Amino acid sequence: MNDLLLTMEGVHTHIGAYHILHGVDLQVPKGQLTLLLGRNGAGKTTTLRTIMGLWPASLGRVTFKHQGITALSTPEIAGLGIAYVPETMGIFSDLSVKENMLLAARKAKRASQMDGARLAWIFTLFPAVEKFWNHPAGKLSGGQKQMLAVARAIVEPRELLIVDEPSKGLAPAIINNMIDAFAQLKATGTSILLVEQNINFAKRLGDTVAVMDNGRVVHAGPMAAFAEDEALQHSLLGLAI
């Protein structure tokens, strides 16, 4: 248990009259990339939003570094060192790339106060962020917006990065760039919880995997073992990876 950064225990989430999560148990180890897989509608995005307090849990417990965060607000949760990149990316289209980054750099009031060394490292991960630094974010391509969304999430060091389908709709070359970026992030000790439908992405990056179905985690274990078990993949996902 000491190696676990985040846990969910028996978490239920209701959205209005709808009961979406039905007792989710999830473990995110420190320093690893944990993949959350499942068919559409299985509850993956709701799980991420519940962790962040955007949709509050109606029952159960969420802990981060052994601290209960179930009742905390989203800003309080983010302040503990958790960054979230939603599927919609959440880019402020009317602001420049620089202004988007500055909004996420809570310790800086102007661009010159951002960590120069960290920015330089981010530019090596996502060159488009540097190239379009002064351009309106709304003018970027879909892949460039996704790069900005991840770059913004890591503009300050985070202990846990939560990302919802980062490769959705992206060209293969950009997906490979994203895979390399996440691999480098993991090498720095950042823990990552990732919802991803791209199977190549999952196989190349995942350390552990949790598979959801009907609002519950129905399988959890090493990604390497899951990738080799086609019968289990068919049973849980309806396809082989």
N, C-alpha and C positions, 0 to 999 in steps of 0.2 A: 504493500500500500504506500510506502514511502516514495516509490518511484512514480506515483500517479499525480498528475498535475491537476486534472479536473475529473470529477465524477458526477454522474446523475444516478439517483437511487429512487426507483419507483415513481418517476415523474409523470404526472398527468397534466395535460393542458387542454383547456376549453377555449374555443373562439366563438363567442356568442353562444348559440344553442348547440354548437358542434363540439363533440368530444374527439380531439385529434390525436393526442398522445395517451396511450393506455398503459402507463407504468414502465417508462423507459429506464433501463439500466445501461449506462455507458461509462467507459473508462478511457481517459486520454493520458497515456504515459508521457513522462517528461522527455524532451529531446527527440521525440519520434513524430512521424507523420501518420496520423490515424485517418483512414478513409471511412466515410459513411456512405454506404451503397444501399440501393433498394429501388423498386419499381416506382414510377410516377405515383404520387399520392400516398407514399408509404409513411410520410411524416418527417422527412429529412430536414426540410427548410424550417418546419415548425420547431424541431429540436434545436437548431441553431438559434432561432429567434427567442426561444425560451431560455437558453443559456444566457443570452444578452439582456434578458429582462424586457424585451420588446413585447412579447406575449407572456404574461406571468404564469408560472406553474400554479395549478389549482390544488395540487397534492404532490408530495414527494420532496426531495432535497437535491439541490445542486451545490457542490463544493468546489472551491478553487484554492489550491495550496492548503487544503484542510480547513478552509474558512467557509462557512455557509454564506452563499450569495443569493439564495432563492428570493429573498425579500428586498434585495437591493435594486436601486434604479439603474437604468442603462448607463448614465454617466458615471455612477459609482463603480459599476462593473468594469467599464472601460478604464477607469482610473487605477484599477488593480494591475493593469498590464495586459489586457485582452483587447485585440483589434478584430473587427468584423468587416468583411467585404461581402455585401449581399449580392444576390444574383443580378439585381438591377444596377449594381455598381455604385449608385448614389453620387454620381459626379454632379458638381454644380456647373451646368453648361455655360452660364453667362460669365463665369469667372475664368481667369487664365489658369493654366496648369500650375504656375507658381502660386497663385492665390489658393487653389485647391490644396496644395501641399502645405501652405502656411497655416491654413485653418486646422490641419491635423497636428501641426507642431505646437503643442500647447505651451511649451516653454519659450516660444519665440513670438514677438509682436511684429517683427518685420523679417523679410527674407534673409537679410544679412545676419540675423541672430540664429538661423537654423544651423545645425551641426554640419559644417562644410565637409568633413571627412565622411560622414554618413551619407550625405547627398552624393558625393563623388562615387561611393560604393553603389548607391541606388542607380546612378546613371550607367554604371557598368552592367547592371542587371537589366535595366530598361532604357536603352539609349533614346527612345522616342520621348521620354519625359524631359530629357535635357534639350533635345532638338526643338521641341515645341513649348519650351519653358514659358514664353510670353504670349503664346497663342490661346485663344478661347478654347476651353476644354470641350465645348459642344461641337467644335469643328473637327475633332479627332475621329479617326476610324474606330470601329468597334473594338478591334484588337488593341489600339493605342489607349482607348478609354479603360480597358481592362488592366493594362499595364499601369496606368495612372492610379486606378483604384487600389491595386496592391501596393504600389509605391507609397501612396498616401497613408496606407495602413501601417507601414513600417518606417515612416519618416522618423519616428522615435523608436527605440528598442522596445519590443513587446515580448512577453513570456509565452503568450499563446496567440496564434493567428488563426482565425476562423474564416473560411472562404467557401462560398456557395457557387459551385459549378464554374470555375475560372476559365475553362476551355470552351464553354458553350458558344457555338457559332464562329469560332476562330479558325483561321487558316492553319494548315499543318505546320508551317514554318514558325508561326507565332506560338503555337502550342508547344513546340520544341523549346522555344525561348522561355516560355513560362515554366516548363519542366526544369530547365537548368536553373532558373531563378529560385524555385522552391527548394531544389537540391542544395543550393548555396545557403539559403535561409536556414535549412535544417542543420547544415554543417556549423552554423554559428551557435547552435543550441536552442534555436527557436522551436517550440512545439507547434504543430500544425494539425488542425482538424479540418478536413476537406470533404465536401460533397462533390462528387465527380462522376460523370457518366462516360467519359472517354476512358476506355479500358486500357489503352496503351499508357495513358497518364497514370492510371491507378497502379498498374503492374510495375512501372518503373520507379515510382516514388513511395508506395505504401509500405510501412512497417507492420502496422496492425490494421485490421478491418472489422467493422461492425456493419451488419446487414439488417435493415429495417423492413418490416412488413406490417401493415395494418396498425401503425402507431406503436410498435414494439421493436426492440432489438431481438432478432431471432437467431443470430449467430454472431460470435465475436472470437477473434483469434489472429494468428499471424497471417499477413497478406500472402506470403510465399506459399504456405500450405493451401490457402483458399484458391490461389491461382492455378494450382496443380490438380484440384479436385473438380473435374467437370460435372460430375453427378451432383455435387453440392451446389455448384453454380446454377445448373438447370433447375434444381429444386427451389432455390431461393430467389433467383433473378429471372428465370424463364429463358436463359440463354447461357452459352459458354463463353468465357472470356479468353 
